[in-house]
Amino acid sequence: MTPREHLTAREIQIAILVWEGLTNREIGKIIGTSEQVIKNHLRSAFDKIGVWSRLELAMYVASHGGKAWPPESERPAEPYADRIGAD
């Protein structure tokens, strides 16, 4: 089992938004939650993937397909928010 299989749909969504260059504040506005909740999701994703920073997380996402990560067949059952990649 690869690390991404343990990430929740929300953690994947946030990781992709980090890869796109958004700040925690911007991600929070898109998702409709606080910066602290975003930080909590990031900390959890960092632990699951084995990275230490937003840069390492972005590099992980980039090296695994960017916005297409994970492939449709490997995505968690939880629904994605409609706003992934929204401006």
trRosetta pair geometry for C-beta under 8 A, 3 or more apart (Angstrom, degrees):
i j d omega theta_ij theta_ji phi_ij phi_ji
1 5 5.0 -108 -171 65 93 144
1 6 7.2 86 147 -45 120 94
2 5 5.3 108 62 -7 69 102
3 6 5.9 -62 -167 31 47 109
3 7 7.2 52 143 -31 73 97
3 48 5.4 137 -171 147 98 79
3 49 4.7 120 140 -111 147 50
3 50 6.5 -116 -92 0 156 97
4 7 5.4 -39 -155 14 50 118
4 12 7.2 72 -162 -98 95 107
4 49 7.3 38 -70 -98 65 96
4 64 7.1 164 -52 168 149 163
4 69 7.3 -104 -133 172 155 101
4 70 5.1 144 143 -67 140 128
4 74 7.0 52 108 142 116 126
5 70 8.0 91 -73 -96 57 170
5 74 6.6 -85 -91 -173 84 101
6 48 4.9 -156 95 -157 118 124
7 11 4.2 -129 -167 89 97 125
7 12 5.1 118 122 -55 128 84
7 15 7.2 -27 -161 -11 155 140
7 45 5.9 40 -121 -119 113 87
7 48 5.7 155 -74 105 76 153
7 49 7.4 17 -63 -54 119 95
7 76 7.1 -126 95 -34 64 128
8 11 4.7 98 51 5 76 101
8 12 7.1 -139 94 -3 42 85
8 41 8.0 -94 57 -141 116 100
8 76 6.0 -67 -154 33 39 174
8 78 6.1 15 -174 25 84 152
9 12 5.7 -55 -151 37 33 112
9 13 6.3 38 150 -23 65 106
9 75 6.9 54 -107 177 92 95
9 76 4.6 -128 -54 68 81 117
9 77 7.8 -101 -45 71 122 34
9 78 3.6 -140 5 84 131 108
9 79 6.6 115 150 76 169 20
9 80 5.6 -134 -179 -81 117 61
10 13 5.5 -51 -147 35 33 115
10 14 6.3 30 155 -16 65 105
10 31 7.7 80 -149 -144 97 139
10 41 5.9 -100 127 -130 105 138
10 78 7.1 -49 -22 120 77 148
10 81 8.0 60 -108 -18 72 107
11 14 5.8 -54 -145 39 31 109
11 15 6.2 35 153 -23 64 106
11 41 5.3 -163 -97 -175 71 96
11 44 6.1 -99 -101 94 131 108
11 45 4.3 165 -168 -77 112 107
11 48 7.4 46 159 36 159 145
12 15 5.6 -53 -146 35 31 113
12 16 6.5 30 155 -19 64 104
12 69 7.6 -148 -159 118 103 81
12 70 6.8 -72 -135 2 138 92
12 75 7.2 -159 91 -136 173 84
12 76 7.1 179 -4 10 135 109
12 80 7.8 -73 87 -103 112 103
13 16 6.0 -58 -154 34 28 109
13 17 6.5 24 151 -15 64 108
13 31 7.3 118 122 -95 131 118
13 80 5.9 151 -81 -144 116 88
13 81 6.0 73 -142 25 157 99
13 84 5.6 -113 -139 -93 90 104
14 17 5.6 -56 -148 39 34 111
14 18 6.3 39 151 -22 67 102
14 27 5.9 69 -134 -173 83 142
14 31 7.5 -14 -82 -54 90 149
14 38 6.2 168 -136 -147 132 82
14 41 5.0 109 11 119 165 134
14 42 6.4 -119 138 -70 135 75
14 45 6.8 -154 81 -25 114 152
15 18 5.6 -50 -149 33 32 113
15 19 6.4 37 150 -20 63 104
15 45 5.6 -167 -67 -172 111 155
15 57 5.7 -125 -137 173 90 112
15 60 7.7 -58 -170 83 126 109
15 61 5.3 168 150 -73 101 127
16 19 5.4 -51 -151 35 35 116
16 20 6.5 35 149 -19 64 104
16 61 6.1 170 -96 -155 51 145
16 66 7.7 86 -136 170 88 51
16 67 6.0 84 -157 -116 120 56
16 69 7.0 178 -89 67 100 93
16 84 6.1 18 92 -158 140 110
16 85 7.2 -55 137 -56 119 85
17 20 5.4 -50 -148 35 36 114
17 22 4.7 -41 167 42 92 132
17 26 7.7 -165 170 105 119 98
17 27 4.8 122 122 -109 145 106
17 30 6.8 -174 -125 61 147 152
17 84 7.2 -123 -61 -141 92 66
17 85 7.6 -144 -93 -66 73 43
18 21 7.8 73 175 -54 32 14
18 22 6.7 -89 -89 57 32 79
18 27 7.3 -8 -61 -69 69 144
18 42 7.2 107 -66 -111 145 113
18 54 5.4 -136 -166 -156 125 94
18 57 5.5 9 106 105 147 124
18 58 5.5 -124 127 -72 92 88
18 61 7.3 142 76 -2 93 149
19 57 7.4 -117 -61 123 80 81
19 58 4.5 150 -106 -136 60 74
19 61 3.9 -96 -72 86 141 144
19 62 6.1 171 -147 -51 117 78
19 66 6.3 179 148 -140 144 66
19 67 7.8 -162 95 -64 132 60
20 67 7.7 58 -70 -79 105 98
20 85 6.4 171 -85 -112 157 68
21 58 7.9 62 -72 -123 54 141
22 26 4.2 -127 -167 91 99 126
22 27 5.1 124 120 -57 125 83
22 30 7.3 -20 -168 -6 161 139
23 26 4.7 97 51 8 76 101
23 27 6.9 -139 95 -4 40 87
24 27 5.7 -55 -145 39 31 112
24 28 6.2 37 154 -24 65 106
24 35 4.6 77 132 -147 113 91
24 38 4.5 159 -156 99 89 139
24 39 6.2 20 -139 -58 146 78
24 42 7.5 -74 -101 -21 108 143
25 28 5.7 -54 -150 34 28 114
25 29 6.7 28 153 -18 62 103
25 35 5.5 -19 -83 -85 60 116
26 29 5.8 -53 -152 34 33 110
26 30 6.5 31 152 -18 65 106
27 30 5.7 -56 -150 37 33 111
27 31 6.0 14 160 -4 69 113
27 38 5.1 116 93 -126 120 141
28 31 6.1 -65 -138 48 26 98
28 32 7.7 -133 170 40 54 6
28 33 5.3 -105 -147 81 78 61
28 34 5.7 -16 -148 173 135 12
28 35 5.0 -75 -41 -70 151 52
28 37 7.0 118 -116 57 100 97
28 38 5.1 -97 -66 -30 89 130
29 32 7.5 29 -174 -74 25 38
30 81 7.9 128 141 112 90 145
30 83 5.1 180 178 136 95 136
30 86 5.7 158 -141 61 114 113
31 38 7.3 146 39 -83 141 100
31 81 6.3 -175 -123 -9 73 171
31 83 7.1 -162 -83 70 47 133
33 37 4.3 -70 152 67 126 145
33 38 6.7 150 93 -45 108 80
34 37 4.9 104 59 3 78 98
34 38 7.2 -136 103 -1 47 86
35 38 5.4 -54 -153 36 39 115
35 39 6.3 43 149 -23 69 102
36 39 5.5 -48 -148 33 35 115
36 40 6.5 38 151 -21 64 101
37 40 5.5 -49 -151 32 35 114
37 41 6.6 35 151 -17 65 102
38 41 5.8 -55 -151 37 33 110
38 42 6.3 33 151 -19 66 106
39 42 5.6 -55 -147 37 31 112
39 43 6.3 34 155 -22 66 104
40 43 5.8 -51 -147 33 30 112
40 44 6.5 29 154 -16 62 106
41 44 5.8 -58 -152 38 31 112
41 45 6.3 30 152 -17 67 108
42 45 5.6 -56 -145 39 33 110
42 46 6.1 40 154 -25 67 103
42 54 7.1 -23 -158 -88 137 84
42 57 7.2 -76 -152 -57 92 168
43 46 5.7 -48 -147 31 30 115
43 47 6.6 29 154 -18 61 105
44 47 5.9 -56 -153 35 31 111
44 48 6.4 25 154 -16 65 109
45 48 5.7 -58 -145 40 32 109
45 49 6.0 14 164 -5 69 112
45 57 6.6 62 120 -127 119 129
46 49 6.4 -69 -143 47 22 97
46 50 7.9 -162 168 18 53 3
46 51 5.2 -101 -142 75 72 76
46 52 6.5 83 -167 -106 121 19
46 53 7.7 84 -121 -20 125 15
46 56 7.9 77 -131 80 90 116
46 57 6.5 -73 -90 -70 75 116
47 50 7.6 24 -179 -72 25 40
49 57 6.8 110 65 -114 154 77
49 60 5.7 60 176 -179 142 170
51 56 3.6 179 -161 116 116 121
51 57 5.1 169 90 -65 154 65
51 60 5.9 -110 -54 -29 143 137
52 56 5.8 69 43 18 64 151
53 56 4.8 100 55 8 78 98
53 57 6.9 -135 101 -3 44 87
54 57 5.5 -54 -148 37 33 114
54 58 6.2 36 153 -20 67 104
55 58 5.7 -53 -147 36 30 111
55 59 6.3 30 153 -18 64 106
56 59 5.6 -53 -146 38 32 113
56 60 6.3 39 151 -24 64 103
57 60 5.6 -52 -151 32 32 114
57 61 6.5 29 152 -16 65 103
58 61 5.8 -53 -148 37 32 109
58 62 6.2 34 153 -20 65 108
59 62 5.5 -52 -143 38 31 114
59 63 6.1 25 159 -15 65 110
60 63 6.1 -62 -146 40 25 105
60 64 6.3 4 159 -2 62 116
61 64 6.1 -76 -147 48 27 99
61 65 7.8 -77 176 63 58 58
61 66 6.2 73 142 -114 87 35
61 69 5.6 -171 -156 59 71 149
62 66 5.6 27 -119 -78 49 81
64 69 4.4 81 110 -116 97 137
64 70 7.2 -33 148 -96 122 65
65 68 4.2 -90 160 79 115 93
65 69 4.0 146 68 -61 100 85
65 70 7.4 101 52 -120 136 30
65 71 7.3 104 -1 -58 178 71
66 69 6.1 143 57 -4 19 104
67 84 7.7 133 -151 148 94 115
67 85 6.4 33 -129 -73 126 134
68 71 6.9 14 157 -93 90 56
70 74 4.1 -88 146 90 129 113
70 75 5.6 173 72 -74 101 63
71 74 5.1 72 61 17 80 103
71 75 7.5 -128 96 -32 39 83
72 75 5.9 -39 -151 -2 34 117
75 80 7.6 -49 -174 -45 140 112
80 84 5.9 -25 169 -28 124 129
81 84 6.4 135 75 -39 80 77
82 86 7.9 57 117 -55 69 125
83 86 4.0 -50 -164 -8 80 135
